[in-house]
Structure formats: structure tokens, C-alpha cells
Amino acid sequence: MNTGQDAQLDELDARLIELLAEEPRIGVLECSRRLGVARGTVQARLDKLVGRGVVGGFGPEISPAAIGFGVTSFVTLEISQRHGHDQVTAHLAAIPEVLEAHTITGSSDLLCRIVARSNTDLQRVIDQIVASEGIRRASTIIALAEQIPYRTLPLVRSAARG
């Protein structure tokens, strides 16, 4: 994790990130033209942002619903301390419908975001998840509607303002 000066974003960084987020297929030369800075400046900033892990990729954002996975749910898992996180994490990573998993505090150990084609399919995915010996208990919450989609641009703007 970066801290101190290394983790700072300035206004140009924020404008570059915002431009790339809005138009991911834009080239470095066009970025420099729109931002009013030299091409080398844009390339250097972009390389630094990638190197620091601020920008993690340039791939397409996939909508699970658009490819048939219209049910989103969140699952908390209590794991057996004897088996530990590694075995459970490897098990979860092998299930395509598990989009992400985070170690958490509180009464559970992991929080997973999962998708399924239907509620019936969700049961299949949950059954697959709890098939691991390392999982003692699962609790599932089905998302009815997405109110605020995953976003980072407001955070980028805030960081640039300091």
C-alpha cells in the first residue's frame, strides 16, 4: 500500500484518469491534445499511475447481467480456523460465479459477491460454495437493485483536491 507523497494524485492525474474512464479506447496522443499537455507528459503520468497500482488495467468492464447472470448476491462465510483462508480461497477462486471475496471483521470471515442466472441457479452456486470442508456456515443476501454502481471517479477527484 502506498502512503505519503507517493500516494498523492494531482489535478492532471485526476483529469487523465477521468478521460480514460470515459473513453477507454482513446490514445495517448489524443489524451495529450485534450488535456493540453505534451504526449511525453501523458505517457510518463500514465506509466507512473500504472506502476503505483492506481490504474490497474485497461480491459473492458463486463456486465454479468448482460451475459445472462442477472442475480447478484452477497454471501458471508464463516470458515473453520483449522482449514484457514488459503484452502477456502482456492476453492472459491475455482467457482466462476464468485466475482470477488474479501476477508472481513465481525461474526463472519469472508464476504463474497456472487452472480447467478436465476434464483434456482443461485442455489446451485451456494451449494458449490459450501461444499468446501473449510466453510462452516454461509449467509446469503440477494441484491434487488443496484443503487450506486461500483465507482472510483468521485474518489479520484476527492484525492486530487487533497
Phi and psi in degrees as a GROMACS rama.xvg file:
@    title "Ramachandran Plot"
@    xaxis  label "Phi"
@    yaxis  label "Psi"
@TYPE xy
-86.2695  140.045  ASN-2
-134.985  170.484  THR-3
70.144  -151.82  GLY-4
-58.1814  -36.5258  GLN-5
-58.4332  -28.9772  ASP-6
-91.0361  -1.00458  ALA-7
-76.9079  147.425  GLN-8
-118.306  139.965  LEU-9
-106.572  -179.047  ASP-10
-60.9906  -38.5024  GLU-11
-66.0783  -42.262  LEU-12
-57.1581  -47.2265  ASP-13
-62.8135  -43.5422  ALA-14
-64.8696  -38.6855  ARG-15
-65.6539  -46.1921  LEU-16
-62.1451  -43.7037  ILE-17
-62.4627  -43.5229  GLU-18
-61.9075  -44.0789  LEU-19
-67.9055  -33.1042  LEU-20
-69.28  -38.8955  ALA-21
-75.1373  -34.3336  GLU-22
-135.871  78.2661  GLU-23
-63.1962  -17.9181  PRO-24
-93.1829  3.09658  ARG-25
-70.0867  145.624  ILE-26
-90.5608  167.191  GLY-27
-62.0087  -40.3249  VAL-28
-62.7526  -44.4376  LEU-29
-67.3037  -36.4548  GLU-30
-58.781  -46.5335  CYS-31
-62.9959  -38.9132  SER-32
-63.5994  -47.6056  ARG-33
-69.778  -31.4195  ARG-34
-86.8769  -13.601  LEU-35
73.5944  32.0069  GLY-36
-131.142  167.85  VAL-37
-67.3355  150.028  ALA-38
-56.7831  -41.7358  ARG-39
-61.9932  -35.0331  GLY-40
-65.4586  -45.7316  THR-41
-61.4641  -46.1428  VAL-42
-62.577  -42.6475  GLN-43
-64.8025  -44.0066  ALA-44
-62.4815  -45.316  ARG-45
-62.3233  -44.9463  LEU-46
-59.5998  -40.7708  ASP-47
-66.9741  -42.5791  LYS-48
-63.4923  -39.755  LEU-49
-68.3139  -45.8186  VAL-50
-60.7005  -35.3205  GLY-51
-82.1427  -6.67703  ARG-52
83.4134  6.84078  GLY-53
-67.1456  -46.3487  VAL-54
-102.678  118.999  VAL-55
-99.3844  -9.60407  GLY-56
174.526  170.417  GLY-57
-128.318  19.5058  PHE-58
-79.5595  171.535  GLY-59
-71.0532  150.096  PRO-60
-90.7348  121.975  GLU-61
-97.5692  133.489  ILE-62
-94.5114  111.68  SER-63
-55.051  -38.8538  PRO-64
-62.3414  -36.595  ALA-65
-69.2233  -18.4032  ALA-66
-109.882  21.4741  ILE-67
99.9183  3.00951  GLY-68
-107.96  77.4438  PHE-69
-84.1033  -7.88463  GLY-70
-104.458  123.315  VAL-71
-112.887  138.13  THR-72
-144.811  163.151  SER-73
-118.177  133.547  PHE-74
-124.891  127.564  VAL-75
-98.689  140.827  THR-76
-124.638  134.146  LEU-77
-99.5087  128.499  GLU-78
-110.672  155.323  ILE-79
-73.7552  123.252  SER-80
-63.523  -25.1196  GLN-81
-64.6772  -35.8769  ARG-82
-87.1239  -28.5805  HIS-83
75.5276  174.98  GLY-84
-71.5671  -35.8978  HIS-85
-59.6455  -46.119  ASP-86
-65.2314  -42.1194  GLN-87
-67.4713  -42.8512  VAL-88
-61.2196  -42.4375  THR-89
-62.2404  -40.6013  ALA-90
-62.5233  -47.1117  HIS-91
-64.6576  -38.9446  LEU-92
-62.5936  -23.9382  ALA-93
-82.0209  -5.32555  ALA-94
-102.491  110.839  ILE-95
-58.2874  -30.1394  PRO-96
-75.2552  -11.0015  GLU-97
-83.1995  106.374  VAL-98
-81.826  -34.4638  LEU-99
-160.315  157.953  GLU-100
-145.358  137.42  ALA-101
-130.6  137.798  HIS-102
-71.2129  135.898  THR-103
-130.467  167.703  ILE-104
-97.0427  168.987  THR-105
105.135  -157.889  GLY-106
-75.9088  -16.5325  SER-107
-110.201  170.101  SER-108
-108.047  -32.5528  ASP-109
-133.565  146.495  LEU-110
-120.59  125.535  LEU-111
-118.924  142.416  CYS-112
-103.985  124.266  ARG-113
-128.713  160.17  ILE-114
-129.158  160.052  VAL-115
-152.027  165.276  ALA-116
-77.8531  -28.4354  ARG-117
-160.671  175.614  SER-118
-64.2991  -37.0465  ASN-119
-62.9488  -42.7211  THR-120
-66.3666  -33.2653  ASP-121
-59.7459  -40.3825  LEU-122
-59.6198  -41.5136  GLN-123
-60.8821  -43.7855  ARG-124
-65.2625  -44.0033  VAL-125
-62.0995  -42.9485  ILE-126
-59.311  -39.5087  ASP-127
-65.4653  -41.765  GLN-128
-63.0444  -49.7067  ILE-129
-77.2238  -0.818504  VAL-130
-70.4087  -12.3589  ALA-131
-74.8142  135.711  SER-132
-60.2173  -28.3232  GLU-133
-76.4226  -9.75115  GLY-134
-99.9351  119.883  ILE-135
-88.8362  -36.1064  ARG-136
-156.255  147.148  ARG-137
-131.228  144.317  ALA-138
-131.885  128.853  SER-139
-115.777  138.417  THR-140
-123.518  125.524  ILE-141
-91.6658  129.573  ILE-142
-79.0492  126.932  ALA-143
-84.2405  -40.3572  LEU-144
-155.824  147.392  ALA-145
-87.3101  115.814  GLU-146
-88.7928  -40.8245  GLN-147
-131.456  112.279  ILE-148
-68.5873  159.987  PRO-149
-52.3113  129.927  TYR-150
-149.511  149.651  ARG-151
-132.717  -14.2731  THR-152
-59.7162  -41.6571  LEU-153
-60.0854  -34.2322  PRO-154
-68.3885  -41.6447  LEU-155
-60.695  -46.1536  VAL-156
-61.5846  -42.394  ARG-157
-64.6181  -42.6431  SER-158
-63.702  -37.3002  ALA-159
-68.2638  -31.2384  ALA-160
-75.2088  -20.7315  ARG-161
